[in-house]
Amino acid sequence: MIAKDFRKMHLTDKQSDFAYWQTKTPQERLAALEAIREEYHKDDPAYTNGMVKVFRIINRDKKQTPE
């Protein structure tokens, strides 16, 4: 469960979101990301089992590769 964290402040005193997330552990950041993902996809049955791995293999002709 993610604890709600808020502070009342003036808009000119706003701190960086990056600085806030740097104070959190990697586990807390992933938990927050998962909570956001669940909220976004809550009505989509394709996403009910957690994050979905999506990948595609593309075979390219060697002549087309940039050098």
Secondary structure, 3 states (H helix, E strand, C coil): CCCCCCCCCCHHHCCCHHHHHHCCCHHHHHHHHHHHHHHHCCCCHHHCCCCCCCCCCCCCCHHHCCC
